[in-house]
Amino acid sequence: MPKDDRVLVSFESADDAAVVRLDGNRFIVQSVDFFTPIVDDPYQFGQIAAANSLSDIYAMGGTPLFALNIVAFPIQDLPKTILSKILQGGADKASEAGITIAGGHSIDDKEPKYGMVVTGEVEKDKLIKNSGAQIEDALILTKPLGTGIISTAIKQGYADQNQIDIAVKSMSTLNKTAAEIMNDLDVHAATDVTGFGLLGHLLEMCKASNVSAEINFKNLDFLPGVRELAEKGIIPGGSKRNLEFVNKDVHFTDSMSAIDQVLASDAQTSGGLLISLSNENADKFLDIFNSTAPFPAYKIGLITKRTDYIISI
Ligand code: CO
């Protein structure tokens, strides 16, 4: 990889987006994400994919500037109205984020896929990486968990309409408000919780910050019915792999059942922000965020000095 001094954040760290200096204090923050449909409704799929793509910019304290669409669609096999609805969902989320979609690229493909490249900006002193967590910090999570299990239940026909509605609402909610509040507080580290699940992303944060974390499982909030679905064996392969991956670094207390361990590892789509900040600022964050957010943020645990296990739960 060629060395470039303007590149501040790249894939050497497990951060959410690339950060590149333009000049002086001005930094571009950019990310790309796309995936196959996780819900049946094309408009909702578009909304979720866009919210998910924007999330990496918010997780780094950035402000989105514009987006480009990435589209794969079986143009011979599915009506074009479905594609229109997917794109409308994305466009509506982009306008909620205050940006336009300035272009994009589409290909003919057997399976539909949709997402965005999002370009944003961040001032150097507002940039939030995953490497700044400090001992005694409180850890906040801004959305409930369990979207991986619900998405699998939707595919297998086990999710009821209420569960689908709440999961769609959560996945299509922008992390914009959380990012704006973070900008006004001294936040030490943040990341969005997506495919690696809560424990996977927390593990990355702890490793990058050279600290450990203690999580109280009872504090974790799950979407309705997630535990019951997991107990029926409706668990995505990605969540099982997450658990295998984190296992050697996580101490599960005896009270944590096998199902509890999977729940804490569930792969998320368009999840909330995981934020590390002083306990005092955590309370300020919760006061402001929870006065308007559709899903309340909550404290899940704290950062400690590095111990044998990186995470205890
Ligand atoms: Co991310």
Boltz pocket constraint, residues with backbone or C-beta under 6 A from the ligand:
constraints:
  - pocket:
      binder: B
      contacts: [[A, 15], [A, 16], [A, 55], [A, 56], [A, 59], [A, 191], [A, 192], [A, 193], [A, 194]]
      max_distance: 6.0
